[in-house]
Amino acid sequence: MTSRRPYLIRAMHEWMTDNVQTPHLMVNVSIAGVVVPPQYVQEDKIILNVSYSACQNLTMSNERIEFNARFGGQPHHVVVPIQAVLGIYARETGQGMVFAEEDELPPEPTSSGDLAAGGQSSAETAAKPVPRSRAQLKIVK
């Protein structure tokens, strides 16, 4: 299965745009492949305005988000791998979505005959149940 993150980012971007909100991405710049102006990075993160009025040639694929934008009046080409996106939110309301590292898929085995950690085949490893933390709901008044 492919990661759900790019689909959720595109859906949230469309929803915000349709509701006349300004979509912003929070990006982890320590991830390989991120290309942003370094002078705007703070604590390995950058906030990017990805509204259609702020960027040109915006493309959001399953692998990366790319666009051209001006930072301090200077044009820049921005590249953000999907796994570097920490969240997307509307500037006006703060509504959006934050992604956890767990949202990413585990690495695929290189071949079906490869052994997983502990000398077990990948089929044996996949058959074992994965312990999960129990979901919790909190009442907010």
C-alpha positions as CSV (number, residue, x, y, z in Angstrom):
1,M,0.0,0.0,0.0
2,T,1.1,3.6,-0.6
3,S,1.3,6.2,2.0
4,R,-1.9,8.1,2.8
5,R,0.0,11.3,3.6
6,P,0.1,12.8,0.1
7,Y,-3.6,12.1,-0.4
8,L,-4.4,13.8,2.9
9,I,-2.2,16.8,2.1
10,R,-3.9,17.3,-1.3
11,A,-7.4,16.9,0.3
12,M,-6.7,19.4,3.1
13,H,-5.1,21.9,0.6
14,E,-8.2,21.7,-1.6
15,W,-10.6,22.0,1.4
16,M,-8.8,25.1,2.7
17,T,-8.7,26.7,-0.8
18,D,-12.4,26.0,-1.3
19,N,-13.1,27.7,2.0
20,V,-11.0,30.7,1.2
21,Q,-8.3,29.8,3.8
22,T,-4.6,30.1,3.3
23,P,-2.9,26.6,3.5
24,H,0.5,26.5,5.2
25,L,2.9,23.5,5.4
26,M,5.1,22.8,8.3
27,V,8.3,21.1,7.0
28,N,11.1,19.3,8.6
29,V,14.2,20.5,6.7
30,S,16.5,17.8,8.1
31,I,14.9,15.3,5.8
32,A,17.0,14.5,2.7
33,G,15.8,16.2,-0.5
34,V,14.2,19.3,1.1
35,V,15.2,22.5,-0.9
36,V,14.1,25.7,0.7
37,P,15.9,29.0,1.4
38,P,18.1,28.3,4.5
39,Q,17.8,31.8,5.9
40,Y,14.1,31.2,6.7
41,V,14.6,27.9,8.6
42,Q,14.2,27.9,12.4
43,E,15.0,24.9,14.5
44,D,15.1,22.6,11.5
45,K,11.6,23.6,10.5
46,I,10.1,26.1,8.0
47,I,6.5,27.2,7.4
48,L,5.5,27.5,3.8
49,N,2.5,29.3,2.4
50,V,1.2,27.0,-0.4
51,S,-1.8,29.0,-1.5
52,Y,-2.2,29.5,-5.2
53,S,-1.6,33.2,-4.8
54,A,1.7,32.7,-3.0
55,C,3.3,30.1,-5.3
56,Q,3.5,29.3,-9.0
57,N,3.6,25.9,-10.7
58,L,2.4,24.1,-7.6
59,T,2.6,20.3,-8.0
60,M,1.7,17.8,-5.3
61,S,2.6,14.3,-6.3
62,N,2.8,11.2,-4.1
63,E,6.6,11.7,-3.7
64,R,7.1,15.5,-3.4
65,I,5.6,19.0,-3.4
66,E,7.3,21.5,-5.7
67,F,6.6,25.1,-6.5
68,N,8.2,28.5,-7.3
69,A,7.8,31.3,-4.8
70,R,9.4,34.5,-3.6
71,F,11.1,34.8,-0.3
72,G,12.1,38.4,0.6
73,G,11.5,39.4,-3.0
74,Q,13.9,36.7,-4.3
75,P,12.6,33.9,-6.5
76,H,13.2,30.3,-5.2
77,H,12.3,26.8,-6.4
78,V,11.1,24.8,-3.4
79,V,11.1,21.0,-3.2
80,V,9.6,19.2,-0.2
81,P,9.5,15.4,-0.1
82,I,6.2,14.2,1.3
83,Q,7.8,12.5,4.3
84,A,9.2,15.9,5.3
85,V,5.7,17.4,5.7
86,L,4.9,17.6,9.4
87,G,1.5,19.2,9.0
88,I,-0.8,21.3,7.0
89,Y,-3.0,24.0,8.5
90,A,-5.1,27.1,7.6
91,R,-3.4,30.3,8.7
92,E,-6.7,32.0,9.5
93,T,-8.2,29.3,11.8
94,G,-5.3,27.0,12.6
95,Q,-7.4,24.0,11.5
96,G,-5.6,21.3,9.8
97,M,-3.7,18.0,10.2
98,V,-0.5,17.0,11.9
99,F,1.4,13.9,10.7
100,A,3.3,11.5,12.9
101,E,6.3,9.6,11.9
102,E,4.2,6.4,12.3
103,D,2.1,7.5,9.3
104,E,4.9,6.3,7.0
105,L,5.1,2.7,5.8
106,P,7.8,0.4,7.0
107,P,10.5,-0.4,4.5
108,E,9.6,-3.1,1.9
109,P,11.7,-6.3,2.0
110,T,14.1,-6.5,-1.0
111,S,12.9,-10.0,-1.9
112,S,10.5,-12.6,-0.6
113,G,13.4,-14.9,0.3
114,D,15.2,-12.3,2.5
115,L,15.3,-13.0,6.2
116,A,14.0,-10.4,8.6
117,A,15.6,-9.6,12.0
118,G,16.0,-12.6,14.2
119,G,16.4,-15.1,11.3
120,Q,12.7,-15.3,10.5
121,S,11.4,-14.9,7.0
122,S,9.3,-11.8,6.1
123,A,6.2,-14.0,5.9
124,E,6.8,-15.3,9.4
125,T,7.3,-11.8,10.7
126,A,4.2,-10.5,8.9
127,A,2.1,-13.2,10.5
128,K,2.9,-12.1,14.0
129,P,0.4,-9.5,15.4
130,V,1.9,-6.1,16.0
131,P,1.2,-4.7,19.5
132,R,-0.7,-1.5,19.4
133,S,-1.4,1.1,22.0
134,R,-5.0,1.3,22.9
135,A,-7.0,4.2,21.5
136,Q,-8.2,6.7,24.0
137,L,-10.9,9.3,23.9
138,K,-10.9,12.3,26.1
139,I,-14.1,14.3,26.9
140,V,-13.5,18.0,26.3
141,K,-16.1,20.5,27.7
